[in-house]
């Protein structure tokens, strides 16, 4: 890419220098008048004294010409003063031997030169702009093709094929974009295949294990049955988290933002997690104020936060829903050991807190929740809860979320 840039830069510089040099030479040839001449005005006025009839100098009555004071001073000091008459004629005056002498009128070519210079400058700059357009048009066209291809890829990942010639300065960039798109599409396909494998090859034996566990429940101790049941639930949760993560990476369906209260969401959560109320109390607190959000995505976010709290809570979990004039807030807090280390890192994929419990987890639930918050134009805040003493996860977004 560096060579292409140097080549384009060198071509532009050489073109501008060539045009400037050629235009200067052409202007000099066109504007040179073979009949042009130069006069020494002092000698012309001096020759009038020696040869009164030979020079085009005449005496003028001082009363016939009115000069400003500044011009009169120059005349009385012996200077030659030019006076423009009309558009392109000049008369030269001089006081000599107490006589006012006039020479002219003489045609003034400066106006012609000025007009010719303006016309030539206009032609030169138009020619320069045309040459630069011819030189830069292929580069701009190829850059536009690369830009459009990148936009298409951002909307729908696909293998790109760009119509850019190898001689183009943009060809290395286009080739890199093609290779990158092919590699990303391949990785996405591998991810989909892995997701299908996880969904079918892991959940199928889990279903068998759960069925066998129900069959042998009367024959094993309660603590072993509870331990096996918890392990099966953990593995199911891991599979669910991973599948949600995989979908969020290569599928972004449009948001279904609607104005609705938190009542529907909180009742859905209450029904879903009623099973856990036997060992951990989950308290729900909400108001009926309307807020704009995607119910399906917000349900996923809330479930991830509650499932995360269930891993570490001892007895209590508090789920609150608040709406103000500026933003909506969904908060999940627990009475666990709280958070240690860098809280912000928990929002990254495959990051877990330092709690020392040894619980299973990929660290995907909070990442997915953070992505949902950003889709609503909000943020996921992580801190320790002063009241319960455990972790506190607060999802906030504007009350008028864009949909």
C-alpha positions as CSV (number, residue, x, y, z in Angstrom):
1,X,0.0,0.0,0.0
2,X,2.9,2.3,0.7
3,X,4.2,1.9,-2.9
4,X,0.8,2.7,-4.3
5,X,0.6,5.9,-2.2
6,X,4.1,7.0,-3.3
7,X,3.2,6.4,-6.9
8,X,0.0,8.4,-6.8
9,X,1.7,11.2,-4.9
10,X,4.6,11.3,-7.4
11,X,2.2,11.3,-10.4
12,X,0.3,14.3,-8.9
13,X,3.5,16.3,-8.1
14,X,4.9,15.7,-11.6
15,X,1.6,16.6,-13.2
16,X,1.3,19.9,-11.3
17,X,4.9,20.8,-12.0
18,X,4.5,19.9,-15.7
19,X,1.4,22.0,-16.1
20,X,2.9,25.0,-14.3
21,X,6.0,24.9,-16.5
22,X,4.1,24.4,-19.7
23,X,1.6,27.0,-18.9
24,X,4.3,29.5,-18.1
25,X,6.1,28.9,-21.3
26,X,2.8,29.0,-23.3
27,X,1.7,32.2,-21.7
28,X,5.1,33.9,-22.5
29,X,4.9,32.9,-26.1
30,X,1.3,33.9,-26.6
31,X,1.6,37.3,-24.9
32,X,4.9,38.4,-26.4
33,X,4.2,41.2,-28.9
34,X,6.8,41.4,-31.7
35,X,5.9,45.1,-32.2
36,X,6.3,46.0,-28.6
37,X,8.7,48.7,-27.6
38,X,9.9,50.7,-24.6
39,X,10.3,54.4,-24.1
40,X,12.6,56.4,-21.8
41,X,10.2,59.2,-20.8
42,X,13.0,61.6,-19.5
43,X,14.7,61.4,-22.8
44,X,11.5,62.0,-24.7
45,X,10.9,65.2,-22.8
46,X,14.6,66.2,-23.2
47,X,14.4,65.7,-26.9
48,X,11.5,68.2,-27.0
49,X,13.9,70.9,-25.9
50,X,16.4,70.0,-28.7
51,X,13.9,69.1,-31.4
52,X,10.5,70.6,-30.6
53,X,8.9,69.3,-33.8
54,X,10.4,65.8,-33.7
55,X,8.8,64.5,-30.4
56,X,5.1,63.9,-29.7
57,X,5.4,66.4,-26.8
58,X,3.2,69.4,-26.7
59,X,2.9,72.4,-24.4
60,X,-0.3,72.6,-22.3
61,X,-1.7,75.6,-20.5
62,X,-1.6,74.9,-16.8
63,X,-5.1,76.4,-16.5
64,X,-6.5,73.8,-18.8
65,X,-5.7,70.9,-16.5
66,X,-6.6,70.7,-12.8
67,X,-4.2,68.6,-10.7
68,X,-4.6,67.6,-7.1
69,X,-2.2,69.3,-4.7
70,X,-0.1,66.1,-4.3
71,X,0.2,65.8,-8.1
72,X,1.1,69.5,-8.4
73,X,3.9,69.1,-5.9
74,X,5.3,66.2,-7.9
75,X,5.2,68.2,-11.1
76,X,6.9,71.2,-9.6
77,X,9.6,69.0,-8.2
78,X,10.4,67.8,-11.8
79,X,8.8,64.4,-11.6
80,X,6.9,62.8,-14.5
81,X,3.3,62.2,-13.6
82,X,1.0,59.7,-15.5
83,X,-2.7,60.5,-15.9
84,X,-5.1,57.8,-17.1
85,X,-7.6,59.0,-19.6
86,X,-10.5,56.6,-20.6
87,X,-10.0,52.9,-20.2
88,X,-6.6,52.3,-21.8
89,X,-4.9,55.6,-22.5
90,X,-2.2,57.4,-20.5
91,X,-0.9,61.0,-20.8
92,X,2.4,61.9,-19.1
93,X,2.9,65.4,-17.7
94,X,6.1,67.2,-16.7
95,X,7.1,70.7,-15.7
96,X,10.2,71.7,-17.6
97,X,11.5,75.3,-17.8
98,X,8.4,76.6,-16.2
99,X,6.3,75.0,-18.9
100,X,3.8,72.2,-18.6
101,X,4.6,69.5,-21.2
102,X,2.3,66.6,-22.1
103,X,3.3,63.4,-23.9
104,X,0.5,61.2,-25.2
105,X,-2.0,59.8,-25.2
106,X,-0.4,56.3,-25.3
107,X,-2.3,53.0,-25.2
108,X,-2.0,51.3,-21.8
109,X,-1.4,47.6,-22.4
110,X,-1.6,46.8,-18.6
111,X,-5.4,46.4,-18.9
112,X,-4.9,43.9,-21.8
113,X,-2.3,42.0,-19.8
114,X,-4.5,41.9,-16.7
115,X,-7.5,40.6,-18.7
116,X,-5.3,38.0,-20.5
117,X,-3.8,36.9,-17.2
118,X,-7.2,36.4,-15.6
119,X,-8.4,34.4,-18.7
120,X,-5.2,32.3,-18.8
121,X,-5.4,31.6,-15.0
122,X,-9.0,30.5,-15.4
123,X,-8.0,28.1,-18.2
124,X,-5.0,26.8,-16.4
125,X,-6.9,26.0,-13.2
126,X,-9.7,24.4,-15.1
127,X,-7.2,22.3,-17.0
128,X,-5.4,21.4,-13.7
129,X,-8.8,20.4,-12.1
130,X,-9.6,18.2,-15.2
131,X,-6.3,16.5,-15.1
132,X,-6.5,15.8,-11.3
133,X,-10.1,14.5,-11.9
134,X,-8.8,12.1,-14.6
135,X,-6.0,10.9,-12.3
136,X,-8.0,10.6,-9.1
137,X,-11.3,9.3,-10.6
138,X,-10.1,5.6,-10.7
139,X,-8.8,5.8,-7.1
140,X,-12.1,7.4,-5.9
141,X,-14.2,4.8,-7.8
142,X,-12.3,1.9,-6.3
143,X,-12.4,3.4,-2.8
144,X,-16.2,3.7,-3.2
145,X,-16.5,0.1,-4.3
146,X,-14.5,-1.0,-1.2
147,X,-16.7,1.2,1.0
148,X,-19.9,-0.2,-0.4
149,X,-18.6,-3.8,0.0
150,X,-17.7,-3.1,3.7
151,X,-21.2,-1.7,4.3
152,X,-22.8,-4.8,2.7
153,X,-20.6,-7.1,4.9
154,X,-21.5,-5.2,8.0
155,X,-25.2,-5.8,7.3
156,X,-24.9,-9.4,6.2
157,X,-21.5,-11.3,6.6
158,X,-20.7,-12.7,3.2
159,X,-17.7,-13.5,1.0
160,X,-16.8,-10.4,-0.9
161,X,-15.6,-10.2,-4.5
162,X,-14.5,-6.7,-5.5
163,X,-14.1,-5.5,-9.1
164,X,-10.7,-3.7,-8.5
165,X,-7.9,-4.1,-11.1
166,X,-4.4,-5.2,-9.8
167,X,-3.0,-2.0,-11.2
168,X,-5.2,0.1,-8.9
169,X,-3.7,1.8,-5.9
170,X,-6.6,0.4,-3.8
171,X,-6.0,-3.2,-4.9
172,X,-4.0,-4.3,-1.8
173,X,-6.8,-3.0,0.4
174,X,-9.5,-4.7,-1.7
175,X,-7.6,-8.0,-1.6
176,X,-7.2,-7.8,2.2
177,X,-10.9,-7.1,2.6
178,X,-11.8,-10.1,0.4
179,X,-9.5,-12.4,2.4
180,X,-10.8,-11.1,5.7
181,X,-14.5,-11.5,4.6
182,X,-13.8,-15.1,3.5
183,X,-12.1,-15.9,6.8
184,X,-14.9,-14.3,8.9
185,X,-17.6,-16.1,7.0
186,X,-15.7,-19.4,7.6
187,X,-15.4,-18.7,11.3
188,X,-19.1,-17.8,11.6
189,X,-20.0,-21.1,9.9
190,X,-17.8,-23.0,12.3
191,X,-19.5,-21.2,15.2
192,X,-22.9,-22.2,13.9
193,X,-21.8,-25.8,13.5
194,X,-20.4,-25.8,17.0
195,X,-23.7,-24.3,18.3
196,X,-25.6,-27.0,16.6
197,X,-23.3,-29.6,18.1
198,X,-23.7,-28.2,21.6
199,X,-27.5,-28.0,21.2
200,X,-27.9,-31.6,20.0
201,X,-24.9,-33.6,21.2
202,X,-24.9,-32.3,24.8
203,X,-28.6,-31.7,25.5
204,X,-29.6,-35.2,24.3
205,X,-27.5,-37.1,26.9
206,X,-28.5,-34.5,29.5
207,X,-32.1,-35.5,28.9
208,X,-31.2,-39.1,29.3
209,X,-29.4,-38.4,32.6
210,X,-32.4,-36.5,33.9
211,X,-34.7,-39.3,33.0
212,X,-32.4,-41.9,34.7
213,X,-32.1,-39.7,37.8
214,X,-35.9,-39.7,38.1
215,X,-36.0,-43.5,37.8
216,X,-33.3,-44.0,40.5
217,X,-34.5,-41.3,42.9
218,X,-36.0,-43.8,45.4
219,X,-32.7,-45.7,45.6
220,X,-30.2,-42.9,46.3
221,X,-29.7,-40.5,49.1
222,X,-31.3,-37.1,49.0
223,X,-28.0,-35.2,49.0
224,X,-26.7,-37.2,46.0
225,X,-29.9,-36.6,44.1
226,X,-29.8,-32.9,44.8
227,X,-26.2,-32.8,43.8
228,X,-26.8,-34.5,40.5
229,X,-29.9,-32.4,39.8
230,X,-27.9,-29.2,40.4
231,X,-25.1,-30.4,38.1
232,X,-27.6,-31.1,35.3
233,X,-29.1,-27.6,35.8
234,X,-25.7,-26.1,35.6
235,X,-24.8,-27.8,32.4
236,X,-28.2,-26.8,30.9
237,X,-27.5,-23.3,31.9
238,X,-24.1,-23.3,30.3
239,X,-25.6,-24.6,27.1
240,X,-28.3,-21.9,27.1
241,X,-25.7,-19.2,27.8
242,X,-23.5,-20.4,25.0
243,X,-26.3,-20.6,22.4
244,X,-27.5,-17.1,23.4
245,X,-23.9,-15.9,23.0
246,X,-23.5,-17.6,19.6
247,X,-26.8,-16.1,18.3
248,X,-25.8,-12.6,19.5
249,X,-22.5,-12.8,17.5
250,X,-24.0,-13.6,14.1
251,X,-27.7,-12.8,14.4
252,X,-29.0,-9.3,15.2
253,X,-32.8,-9.3,14.7
254,X,-34.5,-5.9,14.7
255,X,-35.6,-4.6,18.1
256,X,-39.3,-4.8,18.9
257,X,-39.4,-1.7,21.1
258,X,-42.8,-1.0,22.6
259,X,-44.2,1.2,25.3
260,X,-45.2,-1.0,28.2
261,X,-44.9,-1.2,32.0
262,X,-42.7,-3.6,33.9
263,X,-45.7,-5.6,35.2
264,X,-45.7,-8.2,32.4
265,X,-41.9,-8.7,32.6
266,X,-41.9,-9.1,36.4
267,X,-44.8,-11.5,36.4
268,X,-43.1,-13.6,33.8
269,X,-39.9,-13.7,35.9
270,X,-41.9,-14.6,39.0
271,X,-43.5,-17.6,37.3
272,X,-40.3,-18.8,35.8
273,X,-38.3,-18.7,39.0
274,X,-41.0,-19.8,41.4
275,X,-39.3,-23.2,41.6
276,X,-36.3,-21.7,43.3
277,X,-38.3,-20.0,46.0
278,X,-38.1,-23.1,48.2
279,X,-34.4,-22.5,48.9
280,X,-33.9,-18.8,48.1
281,X,-36.4,-15.9,48.5
282,X,-36.7,-13.8,45.4
283,X,-38.4,-10.4,46.1
284,X,-39.9,-8.5,43.3
285,X,-40.6,-4.8,43.5
286,X,-41.9,-2.7,40.6
287,X,-44.2,0.1,39.6
288,X,-46.7,0.4,36.7
289,X,-44.9,3.3,34.9
290,X,-44.7,2.8,31.2
291,X,-41.3,2.4,29.6
292,X,-40.1,1.6,26.0
293,X,-38.2,-1.7,25.7
294,X,-38.0,-5.0,23.9
295,X,-39.9,-7.5,26.1
296,X,-38.2,-10.6,24.7
297,X,-34.6,-9.2,25.0
298,X,-35.3,-7.7,28.4
299,X,-36.6,-11.1,29.7
300,X,-33.3,-12.7,28.6
301,X,-31.3,-10.0,30.3
302,X,-33.3,-10.3,33.5
303,X,-33.0,-14.1,33.5
304,X,-29.3,-13.9,33.1
305,X,-29.0,-11.5,36.0
306,X,-31.2,-13.7,38.3
307,X,-29.5,-16.9,37.3
308,X,-26.2,-15.3,38.1
309,X,-27.5,-14.2,41.5
310,X,-28.8,-17.7,42.2
311,X,-25.3,-19.0,42.0
312,X,-24.0,-16.9,44.8
313,X,-26.9,-15.8,46.9
314,X,-27.3,-17.3,50.4
315,X,-31.0,-16.6,51.1
316,X,-32.3,-13.4,49.4
317,X,-32.4,-11.9,46.0
318,X,-34.0,-8.6,45.2
319,X,-35.3,-7.7,41.7
320,X,-36.5,-4.0,41.3
321,X,-38.0,-2.1,38.4
322,X,-38.0,1.7,38.4
323,X,-38.9,4.3,35.8
324,X,-38.0,8.0,36.0
325,X,-38.5,10.8,33.6
326,X,-35.2,10.1,32.0
327,X,-34.4,6.5,32.2
328,X,-35.6,3.0,33.1
329,X,-33.8,0.7,35.6
330,X,-33.8,-3.0,36.2
331,X,-31.8,-4.0,39.2
332,X,-30.9,-7.5,40.6
333,X,-29.0,-7.7,43.9
334,X,-28.1,-10.7,46.1
335,X,-26.8,-11.4,49.6
336,X,-23.8,-13.3,48.5
337,X,-20.1,-12.7,49.1
338,X,-20.1,-9.7,46.8
339,X,-17.6,-8.8,44.0
340,X,-13.8,-8.6,44.1
341,X,-11.4,-7.4,41.5
342,X,-12.3,-5.4,38.4
343,X,-16.1,-5.2,38.0
344,X,-16.0,-3.8,34.4
345,X,-14.2,-6.9,33.1
346,X,-17.2,-9.1,34.0
347,X,-19.1,-7.5,31.1
348,X,-16.6,-9.1,28.7
349,X,-17.2,-12.6,27.2
350,X,-15.7,-15.5,29.1
351,X,-14.9,-13.4,32.2
352,X,-15.9,-14.5,35.7
353,X,-15.7,-12.9,39.1
354,X,-13.2,-13.9,41.7
355,X,-15.5,-15.5,44.3
356,X,-13.7,-18.7,45.1
357,X,-16.8,-20.8,44.9
358,X,-15.7,-22.9,42.0
359,X,-19.1,-22.7,40.4
360,X,-19.4,-23.6,36.7
361,X,-19.9,-20.9,34.2
362,X,-18.6,-19.5,30.9
363,X,-19.0,-15.9,31.9
364,X,-21.4,-15.3,29.1
365,X,-24.6,-14.2,30.9
366,X,-23.4,-10.8,31.9
367,X,-21.8,-10.2,28.5
368,X,-25.2,-11.0,26.8
369,X,-27.0,-8.7,29.2
370,X,-24.5,-5.9,28.5
371,X,-25.1,-6.3,24.8
372,X,-28.9,-6.1,25.3
373,X,-28.4,-2.9,27.4
374,X,-26.3,-1.4,24.6
375,X,-29.0,-2.3,22.0
376,X,-31.4,-0.2,24.1
377,X,-28.9,2.6,24.2
378,X,-28.1,1.9,27.9
379,X,-25.5,0.4,30.1
380,X,-25.0,-2.4,32.7
381,X,-23.6,-1.1,36.0
382,X,-21.9,-3.5,38.4
383,X,-21.3,-2.8,42.1
384,X,-21.7,-4.2,45.6
385,X,-25.1,-3.7,47.3
386,X,-25.0,-1.9,50.6
387,X,-28.2,-3.3,51.9
388,X,-27.9,-7.1,51.1
389,X,-24.1,-7.1,51.1
390,X,-23.7,-9.0,47.8
391,X,-23.4,-8.1,44.2
392,X,-25.6,-5.5,42.5
393,X,-26.3,-5.5,38.7
394,X,-28.2,-2.5,37.4
395,X,-29.4,-2.3,33.8
396,X,-30.3,1.3,32.8
397,X,-31.5,2.7,29.4
398,X,-33.3,5.8,28.3
399,X,-37.0,5.8,29.0
400,X,-37.6,6.7,25.3
401,X,-35.4,4.0,23.8
402,X,-35.1,4.2,20.1
403,X,-36.7,1.3,18.2
